[in-house]
Amino acid sequence: MCGIVGYTGANPVKPRLIEGLKRLEYRGYDSAGVAMQQDGGLTLVHRVGKVAELEEALSSFDDSSTCGIGHTRWATHGAPSEANAHPHSSCQGDIAIVHNGIIENFAELREELLSRGHVFTSQTDTEVVAHLIEEAYDGREGDACKGDLMKALRHAVGRIVGAYGIAAVCAQEPGRIVVTRKDSPIVLAYGEEGAYVASDIIAVIEASRDVAVLEDGQFADMTPEGISYFDAAGNAIEPPIMHVDWDIDVAEKGGYPDFMLKEIHEQPRVVRDTLAGRLSGGSLVIDELGLSLEELNLIDRVYVIACGTSYHAGLIAKHLIEMWARIPTEVEVASEFRYRNPIVTPSTLVVAVSQSGETADTLAAIRDARIKGAKVFGITNVVGSPVARESDGVIYTKANKEIAVASTKSFLGQVVSLTLLAMLLAQSKGKLTLGQIRLLYSELADTAEQIEEILSDTTAVEEAARACKDAASALFIGRGVGSAICYEGALKLKEISYLHAEAYAAGEMKHGPIALLDEGFPVIVVATQSPVYDKVISNIQESKARGAMVVAIATEGDQEIAKHADHVIYIPKVRDAFSPITASVPLQLFAREIAVLRGCDVDQPRNLAKSVTVE
Ligand code: AGP
């Protein structure tokens, strides 16, 4: 949820840290700070707010430092403040660290360190690590670690329990940065200008497209001359180097006013890339799952586990898997799944959906499911992420890096991937013929062009957004797979515009939510062509009868609906099973438009972070 960046080399560190932090800002953005080696000491600067505030504060500092670390924070322990912003330093101020993750035993360690005279300046869990390193470095733990930052770091992480990505610098060791991780990503790259470390590839790929992904328990020792890697026992290792083939322009807005709009417009490409190469010899192929059709045929229960938007993709998957493959499917938020005792057997398939691939609750649920003997498939956007590595098989969504906190293109990639999985399960069970599979695949591929059509004229969405922007609350309703689309539409609206929104299966209206409706209350209805279209029209009429303002997402050519709704947003005709792929797009645009009209920060909404690596 936070971001780490570090550089050591021949060039000024300050602009490199700022540039890296800006690229990482989407992960957390309530405060930021740097520690730079300078004049034989460390210079620490922290600011509350966006990285731009830190950049401004650093403008009066010269460029003499060539080694340092930086951090952008999303508060867990301790409110956003300069005191709680990273880097944190030791009592003497000669050791500084940045940390992502949670130190679970920090309270005991803090007490222990206080009793030995350490003085704490923050409320964070992280600060204990700086003091533990200090004790080891200055010889209070014996001579073994004395004067050696790497050994002192090893000693410190031996004391802590939790998740961490850590980078540390020391005033007495110019040009050196030491790094380690457990359950929190760290990547390193060595380029022409020196050595880089970050918690996310996006902060290092300008330096080099070849990056090393640190594994749990490994350490990296960075100097301007190179990076050395060590395993948990201290043996030198050569980590595999991953070549990053996506372009740095994912980190640029490319002419769009915000990343969210850019990412919405990338969705036709996401559909095409996610489908590419999946139909071979007339049947579906997803080799990365590592299970044969015969093995898939043995699956008798599916759980989809995920959080937030990814959970909504799971709701859509349930409809498709049960409709085509006839396998009972439950969708559960990961934070619930992990704490109850779900019925999982070796013939259960658990599908873990996570854009970031690092969501703590989803990871914990994966681990739990595997212990219980289930097969786990991950659906993620991030190659080599913990979800990918801890699953038996994985489907990558090919959305490429998503910067806006509100998921759009990743969601679409998830829905397309889950649609393929549902088709594959049906193929393995003999519930769909190869002819049917080919037809579905071809119609699925057509949705890319249909999204382009939706994006080519957004006038109706903008008009509807203007009509709804001042509302205090909105209701999203739909039936069947349309209700799943509504959950996602409502989440998008509330997370970026702070307008309260709720989603209901439309048949539930009369059982409570209808009480909310009065003159001008916005009701957004997914009313595309489906077997329950007539029922949805009845729900629209019920809403209109209470004075509600109805915005309908409807199928092109549907003249009838214009008689009932105040605003109609037409989308191309697709089969009901694929309507989530097309109908989600106007809802994304609707949410964004309202957020813009309300003056909200579309890409970095308050209180949220892109990846939720804590419980
Ligand atoms: C989506 O707009 C949200 N930012 C959020 O609900 C997100 O989908 C959720 O935190 C799950 O993240 P994941 O897909 O990375 O696991």
Boltz pocket constraint, residues with backbone or C-beta under 6 A from the ligand:
constraints:
  - pocket:
      binder: B
      contacts: [[A, 307], [A, 308], [A, 309], [A, 310], [A, 353], [A, 354], [A, 355], [A, 356], [A, 357], [A, 358], [A, 359], [A, 362], [A, 405], [A, 406], [A, 407], [A, 408], [A, 495], [A, 609], [A, 610], [A, 611], [A, 612]]
      max_distance: 6.0
